[in-house]
Amino acid sequence: MGEFFLTEILKKKPKTFLEVGVFHGVTARNICELLNEIHKNDFKYIGLDLFEENDENKDEIIPNTKFSNPLKTIYFRYIKRLNPYSKEAVQDLLSKFKNNIYLIKGNSNKVLREMDMSKIEYVFLDGGHDYNTVMNDLNNCKEVIKNNGTVLCDDYDLGYAPGVKKAIDEFIEHNKFKCEIICNDRFAKIEL
Ligand SMILES: C[S@@+](CC[C@H](N)C(=O)[O-])C[C@H]1O[C@@H](n2cnc3c(N)ncnc32)[C@H](O)[C@@H]1O
């Protein structure tokens, strides 16, 4: 899936990228490597995540933050001394791109509403998988689509998170945007 995903981004060569739902930053690093290859130092990656499990976000699906590989646990706990699911750890992982990245710790339902979306050319939507959150996120990304940008949504047809598909289908129907379901129903690519 990694290659498929990066090929999709390569088609649009965005200079300003927003990832909603960064988690440990693995995809973020691949995105930054690709954007750096295309634009050299002239790109911006914005990553937004809760970076925390608490009462306020208990309804969101947060992946298991424990590693199955014990070596990774040891690496983060004793060598890095960082919680891998934290802004600090992702900042560390992306340190090579420190002048190009901007990480935000917060809830997309609130943060996106207050963010200037006018310069963002590509959004990878992979944050909250709850119907209301996906719908809010999509509505807050409308400007990106209207400006000829792309919103690529992950987990379109995920059995345990049916709210993602429901929100995307309703959003498309209501706004009459173009939507391509790609990679075996994994992604929904929304454009004008
Ligand atoms: C599937 S993971 C993201 C994986 C990441 N995109 C990758 O490819 O490596 C989903 C992430 O979304 C975050 N998340 C869930 N609800 C959120 C919300 N309302 N606002 C911001 N982030 C949220 C979780 O903390 C989690 O890290």
The ligand as a MOL file (V3000), in Angstrom:
LIG
                    3D

  0  0  0     0  0            999 V3000
M  V30 BEGIN CTAB
M  V30 COUNTS 27 29 0 0 0
M  V30 BEGIN ATOM
M  V30 1 C -4.8350 5.2170 11.8080 0
M  V30 2 S -3.9160 6.3020 12.8250 0 CHG=1
M  V30 3 C -2.9980 7.2510 11.7030 0
M  V30 4 C -1.9000 6.4980 11.0110 0
M  V30 5 C -0.9800 7.3580 10.1900 0
M  V30 6 N -1.6850 8.1960 9.2540 0
M  V30 7 C -0.0260 6.4590 9.4220 0
M  V30 8 O -0.3040 6.1730 8.2390 0
M  V30 9 O 0.9730 6.0300 9.9880 0 CHG=-1
M  V30 10 C -5.1410 7.4100 13.3810 0
M  V30 11 C -4.6050 8.5410 14.2340 0
M  V30 12 O -5.6200 9.5230 14.3040 0
M  V30 13 C -5.5810 10.1330 15.5680 0
M  V30 14 N -6.8850 10.7210 15.8380 0
M  V30 15 C -8.0430 10.0800 16.1540 0
M  V30 16 N -9.0260 10.9730 16.3110 0
M  V30 17 C -8.4940 12.2100 16.0830 0
M  V30 18 C -9.0050 13.5350 16.1170 0
M  V30 19 N -10.2830 13.7740 16.3750 0
M  V30 20 N -8.1600 14.5600 15.8630 0
M  V30 21 C -6.8540 14.3340 15.5780 0
M  V30 22 N -6.3190 13.0940 15.5290 0
M  V30 23 C -7.1160 12.0490 15.7810 0
M  V30 24 C -5.1850 9.0030 16.5240 0
M  V30 25 O -4.5590 9.5490 17.6580 0
M  V30 26 C -4.2530 8.1540 15.6640 0
M  V30 27 O -2.9130 8.4650 15.9230 0
M  V30 END ATOM
M  V30 BEGIN BOND
M  V30 1 1 1 2
M  V30 2 1 2 3
M  V30 3 1 2 10
M  V30 4 1 3 4
M  V30 5 1 4 5
M  V30 6 1 5 6
M  V30 7 1 5 7
M  V30 8 2 7 8
M  V30 9 1 7 9
M  V30 10 1 10 11
M  V30 11 1 11 12
M  V30 12 1 11 26
M  V30 13 1 12 13
M  V30 14 1 13 14
M  V30 15 1 13 24
M  V30 16 1 14 15
M  V30 17 1 14 23
M  V30 18 2 15 16
M  V30 19 1 16 17
M  V30 20 1 17 18
M  V30 21 2 17 23
M  V30 22 1 18 19
M  V30 23 2 18 20
M  V30 24 1 20 21
M  V30 25 2 21 22
M  V30 26 1 22 23
M  V30 27 1 24 25
M  V30 28 1 24 26
M  V30 29 1 26 27
M  V30 END BOND
M  V30 END CTAB
M  END
